[in-house]
Amino acid sequence: TEYVKEYEGLKKSFNPVKFDPEKWAKAAKAAGMKYMVFTTKHHDGFSMFDSKYTDYKVTDAACAFSSNPKSNIAKEVFNAFRKENLSVGAYFSKPDWHNENYWDPYFPPFDRNVNYDPSLYPEKWQKYVDFTHNQILELLTDYGKVDILWLDGGWVKKRDQQNIDENYKEKFAENTSKNGFIKHRVVDQDVKMDELVVKARQKQPGLIVVDRAVHGKNQNYLTPENRVPEKTLPYPWESCITSGGGWSYTPDAKYLTGREGIHMLIDVVAKGGNLLLNVAPSPEGEWQQGAYDLLAAYGDWMKVNSTAIYNTKPIAPYKESNICMTQNKAGNVFLFYLAKDGEQKIPSEIVVKSINPKKGTKISMLGFNKPLKWTKLAEGFKVTIPESLINNLPCKEAWTLKIEAINR
């Protein structure tokens, strides 16, 4: 309880006076990003928006930042990114550990779940469902156009009742440690997602809903966390990955290098996914320089190579050695040569075995307008890169060869 008091006391001193969402939005735009997802409320329940359903929020008079003209942080962030023509997503946590109808002060919290059985206290649980719906609908009513509702806390979901009855005793036994503390319970906590999504789309037609980690119609795409899948997936997906430190602010965080970040983006896109990169602001409301450096490296690379990233789809075998692949609707194929350790330049000969260009087709490097010489091999083909190009490459970290047409 001391820890909770101390943590919740941070509301009073929270004062991110260096908060500059326009600077963030410009950096994201320059990096080539197309959409952003902002954490409006995490599991701790602190609302980064002016909710009328709680006083545990940044705009409450007891919060140091509440008198600042930019105190409604979510609104400021959404407006700044929309101004740069980025689509806007609202991250929202379904569990709320601050709300007395989720973690009732009368009961101890056992784990990350609701700390009572909703089936035994249906009125209390209904209050929580109403609170959750109200807050989400606020975000979708008073904050302009919202393109994505990104819901976290996949354990807050409707369970198969029969499943619970049969497995509950067994699960309870295996998840109870010697001192009786439950490590991880299975609790039916239905927040009436189907109803919510209908109401949400009345407010925001065309809204993409990500009820993440909950199988079903309300998970419009999947969100592997801090990892890139091994291969293509048969549904839309997005890897959410920390760019430096952790999900929240880490002092002296070590950020991805430009090379690591660019190679990761290529890997994700070649497998048909999107990359959602997490940047964590400081308590003062600033991004660390490492985040800006990483985004600038993306921007420099995307200026040359974006046509091989946007509006493309995977092509088998997706990757051969250190060469990733994409294709566009026009039938062009792009090969990304990822610089190997210690390599600063592309080699003078590239051999690809798994792709066969059409006879007489043109192969070029993005950022260099002259065609390159290539020859067909018994298996695949070989491209020759002239020395003048090797010594004056259009970008760093990875270079893209464009093949106008291939044999299918």
PEWOZI-V585629 format. One record per residue. N is the residue number from 1. SS is DSSP state (H for helix, E for strand, C for the rest). PSI is psi in whole degrees, -180 to 180 (NA if undefined). OMEGA is omega in whole degrees, -180 to 180 (none if undefined). Layout:
BEGIN
n:N ss:SS psi:PSI omega:OMEGA
n:N ss:SS psi:PSI omega:OMEGA
END
This chain:
BEGIN
n:1 ss:C psi:-34 omega:177
n:2 ss:H psi:-44 omega:-180
n:3 ss:H psi:-45 omega:-179
n:4 ss:H psi:-44 omega:179
n:5 ss:H psi:-45 omega:-179
n:6 ss:H psi:-45 omega:-180
n:7 ss:H psi:-49 omega:-177
n:8 ss:H psi:-22 omega:176
n:9 ss:H psi:-19 omega:179
n:10 ss:H psi:-23 omega:178
n:11 ss:H psi:-41 omega:-176
n:12 ss:H psi:-40 omega:-175
n:13 ss:H psi:-7 omega:-177
n:14 ss:C psi:117 omega:-173
n:15 ss:C psi:73 omega:-175
n:16 ss:C psi:71 omega:-171
n:17 ss:C psi:-16 omega:179
n:18 ss:C psi:11 omega:180
n:19 ss:C psi:120 omega:-176
n:20 ss:C psi:77 omega:-174
n:21 ss:H psi:-25 omega:178
n:22 ss:H psi:-38 omega:179
n:23 ss:H psi:-42 omega:178
n:24 ss:H psi:-48 omega:-175
n:25 ss:H psi:-41 omega:178
n:26 ss:H psi:-41 omega:-180
n:27 ss:H psi:-40 omega:180
n:28 ss:H psi:-43 omega:179
n:29 ss:H psi:-47 omega:-179
n:30 ss:H psi:-29 omega:179
n:31 ss:H psi:-14 omega:-179
n:32 ss:C psi:10 omega:180
n:33 ss:C psi:149 omega:-177
n:34 ss:C psi:-20 omega:178
n:35 ss:E psi:160 omega:178
n:36 ss:E psi:155 omega:176
n:37 ss:E psi:121 omega:-177
n:38 ss:E psi:137 omega:180
n:39 ss:E psi:98 omega:-180
n:40 ss:E psi:-30 omega:177
n:41 ss:E psi:126 omega:177
n:42 ss:C psi:-174 omega:-174
n:43 ss:C psi:-25 omega:-179
n:44 ss:C psi:-13 omega:173
n:45 ss:C psi:-2 omega:-179
n:46 ss:C psi:121 omega:-176
n:47 ss:E psi:125 omega:178
n:48 ss:C psi:28 omega:179
n:49 ss:C psi:169 omega:-174
n:50 ss:C psi:74 omega:-178
n:51 ss:C psi:137 omega:177
n:52 ss:C psi:3 omega:-175
n:53 ss:C psi:3 omega:178
n:54 ss:C psi:154 omega:172
n:55 ss:C psi:2 omega:176
n:56 ss:C psi:77 omega:-170
n:57 ss:E psi:161 omega:-176
n:58 ss:C psi:-25 omega:-177
n:59 ss:C psi:1 omega:178
n:60 ss:C psi:143 omega:-176
n:61 ss:C psi:-28 omega:-179
n:62 ss:C psi:-12 omega:179
n:63 ss:C psi:132 omega:-177
n:64 ss:H psi:-33 omega:-175
n:65 ss:H psi:-9 omega:-171
n:66 ss:H psi:-25 omega:-179
n:67 ss:H psi:-7 omega:180
n:68 ss:C psi:139 omega:179
n:69 ss:C psi:-19 omega:179
n:70 ss:C psi:24 omega:-171
n:71 ss:C psi:-28 omega:177
n:72 ss:C psi:81 omega:-167
n:73 ss:H psi:-45 omega:-178
n:74 ss:H psi:-44 omega:-179
n:75 ss:H psi:-44 omega:-180
n:76 ss:H psi:-43 omega:-179
n:77 ss:H psi:-49 omega:-179
n:78 ss:H psi:-47 omega:-178
n:79 ss:H psi:-42 omega:-178
n:80 ss:H psi:-42 omega:-178
n:81 ss:H psi:-36 omega:176
n:82 ss:H psi:-38 omega:-180
n:83 ss:H psi:-29 omega:178
n:84 ss:C psi:13 omega:179
n:85 ss:C psi:29 omega:172
n:86 ss:C psi:143 omega:173
n:87 ss:E psi:153 omega:-171
n:88 ss:E psi:131 omega:176
n:89 ss:E psi:144 omega:176
n:90 ss:E psi:113 omega:169
n:91 ss:E psi:136 omega:178
n:92 ss:E psi:132 omega:179
n:93 ss:E psi:125 omega:178
n:94 ss:C psi:-42 omega:172
n:95 ss:C psi:145 omega:179
n:96 ss:C psi:102 omega:-173
n:97 ss:C psi:-11 omega:179
n:98 ss:C psi:-25 omega:-173
n:99 ss:C psi:129 omega:-176
n:100 ss:C psi:-15 omega:176
n:101 ss:C psi:1 omega:171
n:102 ss:C psi:-58 omega:170
n:103 ss:C psi:97 omega:-180
n:104 ss:C psi:127 omega:-177
n:105 ss:C psi:-21 omega:-178
n:106 ss:C psi:-31 omega:-179
n:107 ss:C psi:149 omega:174
n:108 ss:C psi:148 omega:172
n:109 ss:C psi:127 omega:-179
n:110 ss:C psi:-39 omega:-173
n:111 ss:C psi:-156 omega:-176
n:112 ss:C psi:-11 omega:-178
n:113 ss:C psi:171 omega:169
n:114 ss:C psi:142 omega:-172
n:115 ss:C psi:19 omega:171
n:116 ss:C psi:170 omega:180
n:117 ss:C psi:111 omega:-178
n:118 ss:C psi:-29 omega:-179
n:119 ss:C psi:-21 omega:178
n:120 ss:C psi:-20 omega:-180
n:121 ss:C psi:65 omega:-173
n:122 ss:H psi:-33 omega:-179
n:123 ss:H psi:-43 omega:179
n:124 ss:H psi:-45 omega:-179
n:125 ss:H psi:-39 omega:179
n:126 ss:H psi:-37 omega:177
n:127 ss:H psi:-39 omega:-180
n:128 ss:H psi:-41 omega:178
n:129 ss:H psi:-45 omega:-180
n:130 ss:H psi:-43 omega:179
n:131 ss:H psi:-46 omega:-179
n:132 ss:H psi:-47 omega:178
n:133 ss:H psi:-46 omega:-177
n:134 ss:H psi:-45 omega:-179
n:135 ss:H psi:-43 omega:-179
n:136 ss:H psi:-42 omega:-179
n:137 ss:H psi:-31 omega:173
n:138 ss:H psi:-50 omega:-179
n:139 ss:H psi:-31 omega:-177
n:140 ss:C psi:0 omega:-178
n:141 ss:C psi:-43 omega:-168
n:142 ss:C psi:8 omega:-170
n:143 ss:C psi:27 omega:178
n:144 ss:C psi:-165 omega:-176
n:145 ss:C psi:127 omega:176
n:146 ss:C psi:129 omega:-174
n:147 ss:C psi:-31 omega:-177
n:148 ss:E psi:132 omega:169
n:149 ss:E psi:111 omega:-170
n:150 ss:E psi:97 omega:-172
n:151 ss:E psi:127 omega:180
n:152 ss:E psi:168 omega:180
n:153 ss:C psi:55 omega:-174
n:154 ss:C psi:-14 omega:178
n:155 ss:C psi:-16 omega:176
n:156 ss:C psi:94 omega:-176
n:157 ss:C psi:166 omega:177
n:158 ss:C psi:135 omega:177
n:159 ss:C psi:159 omega:173
n:160 ss:C psi:114 omega:-171
n:161 ss:H psi:-45 omega:-178
n:162 ss:H psi:-41 omega:178
n:163 ss:H psi:-44 omega:-179
n:164 ss:H psi:-49 omega:-177
n:165 ss:H psi:-44 omega:-176
n:166 ss:H psi:-39 omega:-172
n:167 ss:H psi:-11 omega:-168
n:168 ss:H psi:-49 omega:-177
n:169 ss:H psi:-44 omega:-179
n:170 ss:H psi:-47 omega:-180
n:171 ss:H psi:-42 omega:-178
n:172 ss:H psi:-44 omega:-179
n:173 ss:H psi:-47 omega:-174
n:174 ss:H psi:-21 omega:-178
n:175 ss:C psi:7 omega:179
n:176 ss:E psi:121 omega:-180
n:177 ss:C psi:178 omega:-174
n:178 ss:C psi:-34 omega:-178
n:179 ss:C psi:8 omega:176
n:180 ss:C psi:0 omega:180
n:181 ss:C psi:128 omega:-177
n:182 ss:E psi:124 omega:-177
n:183 ss:C psi:-46 omega:-175
n:184 ss:C psi:102 omega:-177
n:185 ss:C psi:161 omega:171
n:186 ss:C psi:113 omega:-175
n:187 ss:C psi:134 omega:175
n:188 ss:C psi:112 omega:-180
n:189 ss:C psi:78 omega:-173
n:190 ss:C psi:114 omega:178
n:191 ss:C psi:18 omega:176
n:192 ss:C psi:57 omega:-176
n:193 ss:H psi:-40 omega:-178
n:194 ss:H psi:-46 omega:179
n:195 ss:H psi:-45 omega:-177
n:196 ss:H psi:-44 omega:-176
n:197 ss:H psi:-37 omega:177
n:198 ss:H psi:-48 omega:180
n:199 ss:H psi:-40 omega:-178
n:200 ss:H psi:-42 omega:-177
n:201 ss:H psi:-18 omega:172
n:202 ss:H psi:-36 omega:179
n:203 ss:H psi:-40 omega:-174
n:204 ss:C psi:84 omega:-180
n:205 ss:C psi:141 omega:180
n:206 ss:C psi:7 omega:-179
n:207 ss:C psi:131 omega:171
n:208 ss:E psi:127 omega:-180
n:209 ss:E psi:130 omega:176
n:210 ss:E psi:91 omega:173
n:211 ss:E psi:80 omega:-163
n:212 ss:C psi:142 omega:179
n:213 ss:C psi:14 omega:174
n:214 ss:C psi:109 omega:-176
n:215 ss:C psi:133 omega:177
n:216 ss:C psi:-172 omega:-170
n:217 ss:C psi:-16 omega:-178
n:218 ss:C psi:5 omega:174
n:219 ss:E psi:87 omega:-173
n:220 ss:C psi:-23 omega:169
n:221 ss:C psi:162 omega:-178
n:222 ss:E psi:156 omega:-170
n:223 ss:C psi:72 omega:175
n:224 ss:C psi:133 omega:-172
n:225 ss:E psi:126 omega:178
n:226 ss:C psi:31 omega:174
n:227 ss:C psi:157 omega:175
n:228 ss:C psi:128 omega:-180
n:229 ss:C psi:155 omega:-179
n:230 ss:C psi:-31 omega:-176
n:231 ss:C psi:-179 omega:179
n:232 ss:C psi:154 omega:179
n:233 ss:C psi:151 omega:-175
n:234 ss:C psi:20 omega:179
n:235 ss:C psi:165 omega:-180
n:236 ss:C psi:142 omega:180
n:237 ss:E psi:164 omega:-178
n:238 ss:E psi:126 omega:173
n:239 ss:E psi:123 omega:174
n:240 ss:E psi:122 omega:-168
n:241 ss:E psi:137 omega:178
n:242 ss:E psi:137 omega:-179
n:243 ss:C psi:-22 omega:180
n:244 ss:E psi:139 omega:-178
n:245 ss:C psi:-130 omega:180
n:246 ss:C psi:-161 omega:178
n:247 ss:C psi:-35 omega:177
n:248 ss:C psi:174 omega:-174
n:249 ss:C psi:133 omega:176
n:250 ss:C psi:120 omega:178
n:251 ss:C psi:141 omega:179
n:252 ss:C psi:39 omega:-179
n:253 ss:C psi:143 omega:175
n:254 ss:C psi:119 omega:-177
n:255 ss:E psi:159 omega:171
n:256 ss:C psi:144 omega:172
n:257 ss:C psi:164 omega:176
n:258 ss:H psi:-43 omega:-179
n:259 ss:H psi:-48 omega:-180
n:260 ss:H psi:-44 omega:-178
n:261 ss:H psi:-44 omega:-179
n:262 ss:H psi:-44 omega:179
n:263 ss:H psi:-38 omega:178
n:264 ss:H psi:-44 omega:178
n:265 ss:H psi:-47 omega:-179
n:266 ss:H psi:-44 omega:180
n:267 ss:H psi:-45 omega:-180
n:268 ss:H psi:-49 omega:-175
n:269 ss:H psi:-37 omega:179
n:270 ss:H psi:-23 omega:178
n:271 ss:C psi:6 omega:173
n:272 ss:C psi:14 omega:-176
n:273 ss:C psi:179 omega:171
n:274 ss:E psi:157 omega:177
n:275 ss:E psi:121 omega:176
n:276 ss:E psi:109 omega:-171
n:277 ss:E psi:125 omega:-179
n:278 ss:E psi:129 omega:172
n:279 ss:C psi:128 omega:-175
n:280 ss:C psi:117 omega:179
n:281 ss:C psi:156 omega:178
n:282 ss:C psi:169 omega:175
n:283 ss:C psi:-23 omega:177
n:284 ss:C psi:-8 omega:177
n:285 ss:C psi:18 omega:-178
n:286 ss:C psi:151 omega:166
n:287 ss:C psi:146 omega:175
n:288 ss:C psi:157 omega:-179
n:289 ss:H psi:-34 omega:179
n:290 ss:H psi:-35 omega:179
n:291 ss:H psi:-45 omega:180
n:292 ss:H psi:-38 omega:179
n:293 ss:H psi:-43 omega:180
n:294 ss:H psi:-46 omega:-179
n:295 ss:H psi:-35 omega:178
n:296 ss:H psi:-38 omega:178
n:297 ss:H psi:-42 omega:175
n:298 ss:H psi:-45 omega:-177
n:299 ss:H psi:-46 omega:179
n:300 ss:H psi:-42 omega:-177
n:301 ss:H psi:-41 omega:-177
n:302 ss:H psi:-29 omega:177
n:303 ss:H psi:-35 omega:-178
n:304 ss:H psi:-38 omega:-164
n:305 ss:H psi:4 omega:-171
n:306 ss:H psi:-30 omega:-178
n:307 ss:H psi:-20 omega:178
n:308 ss:H psi:-7 omega:-178
n:309 ss:C psi:-54 omega:-177
n:310 ss:C psi:147 omega:175
n:311 ss:C psi:37 omega:176
n:312 ss:E psi:167 omega:178
n:313 ss:E psi:165 omega:-178
n:314 ss:C psi:156 omega:171
n:315 ss:C psi:130 omega:-179
n:316 ss:C psi:146 omega:3
n:317 ss:C psi:19 omega:175
n:318 ss:C psi:-40 omega:-180
n:319 ss:E psi:137 omega:174
n:320 ss:E psi:115 omega:-175
n:321 ss:C psi:-121 omega:-179
n:322 ss:C psi:25 omega:-179
n:323 ss:E psi:117 omega:177
n:324 ss:E psi:163 omega:-173
n:325 ss:E psi:146 omega:167
n:326 ss:E psi:169 omega:175
n:327 ss:E psi:157 omega:176
n:328 ss:E psi:178 omega:-175
n:329 ss:C psi:-27 omega:-178
n:330 ss:C psi:-4 omega:180
n:331 ss:C psi:3 omega:173
n:332 ss:C psi:145 omega:177
n:333 ss:E psi:137 omega:-180
n:334 ss:E psi:132 omega:177
n:335 ss:E psi:120 omega:180
n:336 ss:E psi:116 omega:175
n:337 ss:E psi:109 omega:180
n:338 ss:E psi:121 omega:-179
n:339 ss:C psi:134 omega:178
n:340 ss:C psi:168 omega:178
n:341 ss:C psi:129 omega:178
n:342 ss:C psi:-9 omega:180
n:343 ss:C psi:130 omega:174
n:344 ss:C psi:-12 omega:-177
n:345 ss:C psi:160 omega:176
n:346 ss:C psi:144 omega:178
n:347 ss:C psi:167 omega:-176
n:348 ss:C psi:-17 omega:177
n:349 ss:E psi:132 omega:177
n:350 ss:E psi:126 omega:177
n:351 ss:E psi:129 omega:177
n:352 ss:E psi:125 omega:-175
n:353 ss:C psi:-26 omega:-168
n:354 ss:C psi:-2 omega:-179
n:355 ss:C psi:140 omega:178
n:356 ss:C psi:105 omega:178
n:357 ss:E psi:150 omega:175
n:358 ss:C psi:149 omega:179
n:359 ss:C psi:133 omega:177
n:360 ss:C psi:2 omega:-178
n:361 ss:C psi:159 omega:-177
n:362 ss:C psi:135 omega:173
n:363 ss:E psi:131 omega:180
n:364 ss:E psi:169 omega:173
n:365 ss:E psi:133 omega:177
n:366 ss:C psi:134 omega:-178
n:367 ss:C psi:-1 omega:179
n:368 ss:E psi:118 omega:-166
n:369 ss:C psi:-1 omega:180
n:370 ss:C psi:143 omega:177
n:371 ss:C psi:151 omega:180
n:372 ss:C psi:151 omega:178
n:373 ss:E psi:136 omega:176
n:374 ss:E psi:154 omega:178
n:375 ss:E psi:145 omega:178
n:376 ss:E psi:142 omega:175
n:377 ss:C psi:169 omega:177
n:378 ss:C psi:-37 omega:177
n:379 ss:C psi:109 omega:179
n:380 ss:C psi:-143 omega:-175
n:381 ss:E psi:170 omega:180
n:382 ss:E psi:135 omega:176
n:383 ss:E psi:139 omega:176
n:384 ss:E psi:129 omega:179
n:385 ss:C psi:119 omega:-178
n:386 ss:C psi:152 omega:-177
n:387 ss:H psi:-36 omega:-180
n:388 ss:H psi:-35 omega:178
n:389 ss:H psi:-43 omega:180
n:390 ss:H psi:-36 omega:-178
n:391 ss:C psi:-2 omega:-179
n:392 ss:C psi:58 omega:-175
n:393 ss:C psi:148 omega:-175
n:394 ss:C psi:-12 omega:-178
n:395 ss:C psi:180 omega:180
n:396 ss:C psi:166 omega:167
n:397 ss:C psi:-36 omega:179
n:398 ss:E psi:142 omega:-176
n:399 ss:E psi:141 omega:-171
n:400 ss:E psi:124 omega:173
n:401 ss:E psi:133 omega:180
n:402 ss:E psi:123 omega:176
n:403 ss:E psi:122 omega:-176
n:404 ss:C psi:-42 omega:-178
n:405 ss:C psi:145 omega:178
n:406 ss:E psi:163 omega:172
n:407 ss:C psi:128 omega:-178
n:408 ss:C psi:NA omega:none
END
